[in-house]
Amino acid sequence: MNRALVLPYDATAIAEAARLIAEAKPVAMPTETVYGLAADATRGEAVAAIYAAKGRPSFNPLIVHVLDLAAAEALAELPAGARKLAGTFWPGPLTIVAPLRTDAPIAALATAGLPTVALRSPAHPAMRDLLRACGKPLAAPSANASGTISPTQAGHVLRSLGRSIDLIVDGGPTSVGLESTIVAVDGHGLRILRPGPITADQLADASGLPVAVGVSGTIEAPGQLAQHYAPSKPVRLDAVEAREGEWLIGFGPVAGNVSLSPSGDLSEAAVRLFELLHEADMKGAARIAFAPIPETGLGVAINDRLRRAAA
C-alpha cells in the first residue's frame, strides 16, 4: 500500500473519509481524546480491516462511536444511571459499557463476541461530521499499531499506520490527550474499567451512584491489556533524576529533559503525555524515565497509562 493521504479537516476531507468508510476501509480521524481509526461498526469486513491495520488482538473489543443518546439506545440497553451519565458528559470523553440489544446491527467482531458494547459520543466536530455523513455507528480504536503510544497528532498516525491505511484527516493536536474514561453501569453502581479524563468523583456526582474500579481478570473493554501505550524503549516510573542513558520526562519540581507540566498542572500533563512519549521514543537515549505523578484526579488516568507503558 502507498503512504496514506493526509488531508486537513474540511468538507472535502469528510466526504473522502465517508467514501472510504462506505468501501469498508478504515480512516484515521481526530477526536478530542486521541486520533481514532474509524470504520463501519455494522460490517464485519470493515471492523476486520481495523484489526488488520493495527495488528490488534481480536479478543480486545472496540469503542463504537455514535452521534447522540438516541443512537446509543438503538444499540444498547441503557440503565437509568447510564442515561444520566450520557446526559451530563456526552458529547465528550466518556465511554459507557452496556448490554448489547439483541437487534443491534453491530458486527460481532466489534464487541469481540461479548454481550456488551462500549459506546461513546465524541465531541470533536470532525468525528461528528463523519458520523452524520455516514449515518452509521463507527468503531474507532486509537489510530496506532496495537500496544504502541496513542496518537495525539496526525504525524503520529502517519508514522505508525502510514502504510496500512488510505487516509488521515488532520484536525490538529487533540485537546484532551488521554483516551476516554470507560465505565460499566448497572442497577447497583458504576465500575471504572479504564480511568480517563472523567474522574470517579465526577461520575459519582453526576449519577448519584457508588463508583468502584472494576478489575475482573477478563477483558471487558478496550485499554485493559496489561501492556499498552508502550514506546519501543524501557520505561522507568517515579524518577526524580535521570540515570545514565535515560531521557527524563519531568513534572512539577522535577524538571527533566522536558516536562509534562512545570507548574504541576494535571490537565496540561494529560494533554502532553503521549506527545512527549513520542518525542522521547525518537531521541537517542536508550531508556525513558518519568517523574512521579500524584494519584489524584486526572493523575489516576495518567498513572494508569504510564504503568501499562512500563509493563
N, C-alpha and C positions, 0 to 999 in steps of 0.2 A: 504494500500500500504506500502511496505517496504521502508526503508530510501533510498534516491537517491544515486546512484553510482556517485562518483566523480573521474573523470579521468583527468590527466594532458593533456594539449593541445599537441597532436601529430597526426600522420596519423591514428592511431588506434582509438583515440577518435573521430575524424571526421567521420570515417567510421561507428562507432556505432551511432553517432548522426544522420547521414544520414539514417541509417536503421530505427531508431525510427521515424524520420520525415516521411518516406515512409509509416509507420504504423499509421499515423495521430496523433502521440504523440508529445507533446512539449518537447523541451530540453533547458536547460539554457546554454547560450553561452556568452563569453566575447566580448564586443565591446570596442572601445576607450572611449565611454561615460560612460555607466554603463553596468552591465550584463543584457542581454535580454533573454526573454523566447520565443524561436523561434518555429514556426510551418508553415506548408504549407499554404500559403495565398490563394491558389486556391481551398481549400477543406473546406467546412463549418464545418464538424465534427472536423477537426484539429484546426480551429480557436475557435470553441466552447470549445475545451479542454483547450485552453489558458485561456479563461474567467473562466472556472470552477476551474482551478488550482489557479488562482489569486483571485477569488471571485470578479471579475471586473464587473461593470455595463455594460450592453450590449449597452447602448447609447453612450459609450465612445469609439471612433474609435481607431484603432491600426496603428502604423507606419509599412509600408511594405518595407522591405529591398531588394535592387536589387544590381547587380554587377556593373552596369555602366549606362551611359546615354541612350544607345541604349535599354537596358532592361526597363528603366523607360518610354521611349517613346512608348513602346509596351503596356503600361498600362494607360498612361495619355496623355491628350492634353497639351503639354508644350508650353507656350508662349515664345517668344524670350528672355525675361528677365529671365525666369526660366532656360532656356538652358545656358545662360551666367553665372548664379549663379552655376549651376552644373559644368560647365567647370572650374570654379575658386575653388570651395570648395569641390567637390567630388573627390575621396572618403574622407569623413570627417563628422564632427558633424553638418550637415545642413540637415533639412527635408523640402521638398518642397511640398506644398499642391496645387494640380491642378485638373482640371476636369477629371473624370474617363472616359476613352474611352468606347464606347458602346460595343465593342467587347473584352474588357479586361476580362480575366478569373479569376477575383478576387472575392472571396466569399463575399456576401453582408454583412455578419457579421463583416468582417474585416474593412469595412468602416462605420459600424453602420447605413447602409442604406443611407448614404449621397451620393450626386452626385460627390463628390471629393474623392481623395485618397492622403494620406500622404506618400511620398516616400523618402527614404534615401539610399545612397550608403556608407556603413560603411568602415572604413579604417583598422580595426583590422584584421590581417591575419587569425585568426581562423574563424571569421564570413565569410570572403571572401572565405576561403576554403570550408566552408559548403555550401555557395551559389553555388559554382562550382560543388560540389559533388551532390547536389540535383537537380540542373538545374531548380529550381522553385523560384519565389519570396517568401520571408519568412516574415510573420507577426511576429513582435518581440517587445512587450512592455517590460518594465523593469521586471526583474525576482524576484518579491517580491509580497507579498499579497497586494491587491489593497489598495492604500491610505497610505501604510506604507513607511518607509525610503527606498530609492532606494539602490540597492546593488552595491558596487564597488569591492567586493572580493567574491570569491567562497563561503567562510564561511558565508557571509551574506545571500546568496541564500539558503544555506543548513539550516540555522536557520529558514528562512521564509517559504520555499517551500519544505523542505527536505522530507516530507511525501506526497507531492502532485504530484511529477514528478519522472521520472526514472533516469535522467542523468544530471549531471552538468559538463561541460567542464571547467577545471581550467586553465585560461590563466594568472593568477596573478592579482595584483591590476590594475584597469583601469587607463589609462594615463590622461584622461580629467576630469572625476569625476562628470560632470554635464550632464544631458540629452541634446540632440541636440537642437539648435535653430530651431523653426518651423516658416516658412514664407509662406504666400499665395501671389501669383503673378498674376497680371492681366495687361492689357494694360496701366493702369494709374500709377501703382506703386506697392510697396510691403507693406504687413501688417505683422508685427511680431505677431504671435499667441501665441508663448511661447518664452521668452528670453532664450538665451543659450550661448555657447562658441563663436559663430559667432556674433559679435556685430552689432548694427544698422549702425554705421559708416562704418564697413567693407562691409556690404550689399550694402549700397549706393555707395561706391567707386567702387565695382565690377560690379554693374548693371547700374549705371548712372540714377537710378530711385529714386523718393522720397520714404522715408520709414516712415510708421506710425505704432503705436502699435494698433492692431485691437481688440477691445472688443465689440462683437455684442450682448452679453447676451445669446447666444446659444453656445453649444459645437460644435466647428468646427474642432478640432484637439485634439490629446492626451495632457494630462497635463494641462487642463484648469479648472479642478474642483477646487472649492474654497478651499476645504480642501484636501491636498495631501502631500505626502512625510512626513507623520506625525509619530513621535515617540509615545510611549504609555503614555508619561508624558506631562504635560503642558509646553509650551514654551513661554518665555518672550524675547522680542527683545530690542535692543538699551540699553543694560545694561552696565553700567560702573563699577559696582561692584556686587558681589553675595549677594543675600538676604539669610536669614536662609533657609536651606533646598534646595538650588539651586546648581547645577553644572554649572559653568560659562565657556563657550567656548569663549576665547578671540580672539582679532585681533589687530595687531599693538600695540599701547601703553597700551591697556587693556590686561593684562597678562592672567587672568583667571586660572582655574584649568589646562586647556590645551589651545592651541592656534591654530587657523586656519593658522595663519602666523605671527610670532613675528615681522617680518620686514614689515608687511603690504602689502605683495605681493598677488594680487588678483588671479593670476593663481595658486599659491600654496594653497590659501584658497579654490578655486573651487575643486581642487583635493582632499582636506582633508574634505570637508563639510560633506558628507554622512558617511565617516569613523568615524568622531568624533561624529556625531549624533548617530550612532550605539553604540559607546563606552559609550556615556552619558546615553543612554537608558538602559544600563546594569549596571550602577552604582547604589549605594544605595540612592542617593539623590532623593527627591520626584519631583523636577522640574528642568528644563533646561533653562539656560539663554544664550543669545548671545550678544557679544559686537557689537557696531554699525559697519556697513559695508558701505563704500561710494557708492553712487548710480551713479557710473560711470563705463564704460567699462564692464568687467565681473561682477562687483558688482551689476549691474542690474539683471542679471540672478540669482546670489546668493541670493539677497534680495527677488526675486520672490519666490524661493523655501522656504526661511525662513518664509515669510508671509503665505504661504499655510500650512507649518508645524505648525505655531502658530494659525491658524484659528480654 
